[in-house]
């Protein structure tokens, strides 16, 4: 006699339903997506309103039309619990693709599904999507999380950086950072590459105990390159001549020679190879 494990069979059936439902989303097949929903389907999605019962093809087709090409819809850590005619599914989900008006995106979110067994099989009756919020007072949605990240999100937060911090959009952020390392003894705190694997979306340096941020131009996201003008970054140092000589040796162009200024300090200006102007300030050394 063959003994059938009804619970294991139910889990396998539910897994097949979830996989086909997710594939329908990837292919933007609204009819097949809707076919997996129960008549009383309720969804708490990432988008407003707080609660919706609209699981119709028309709404899905409209949403699908806001994407170019197929969707990425990856499921990880899928966990299925079934008992009787109801089941509960939890997972992490990555939605990715190219939005018509916003370019390429990728976002991970938490997702739970409630299913019930109907005469036509297992159907999704409840869907809940969510992302965490940063609890630093900003209540900003944490849409930059990734399950593969090695960041310790429970670690104590770093203290805020003082003062206004310059964030420069330069033509070659990586080359700029390398130059600042040579010219100003910058410390490279971290770099983040864009999806193209070439441009930097973020670079964090420290120079003379202060922070400097850099990124490459991204005209496709409304951030084209513009020639810098009207701004000078000042370095107040203990030995102006030493900082000056090192920067000039690295390739900085002298635009105002280093000399004793009217207020009594040594002061001069340089232009780096990327068009950024720098002022170097330090106490004038007394001579006998």
Secondary structure, 3 states (H helix, E strand, C coil): CCCCCHHHHHHHHHHHHHHHHHHHHHCCCHHHHHHCEEEEEEEECCCCCCCECCCCHHHHHHHHCCEEEEEEEEEEEEEEEEECCEEEEEEEEEEEEEECCCEEEEEEEEEEEEEEEECCEEEEEEEEEECCECCCCCCCECCCCCCCCCCCCCCCCCCCCCCCCCEEEECCHHHHHHHHHHHHCCEEEEEEECCCCCCEEEEEEEECCEEEEEEECEHHHCECCCCCCCCEEEEEECCHHHHHHHHHHHCCEEEEEEEECCCCEEEEEEECCCCCEEEEEEECCCCC
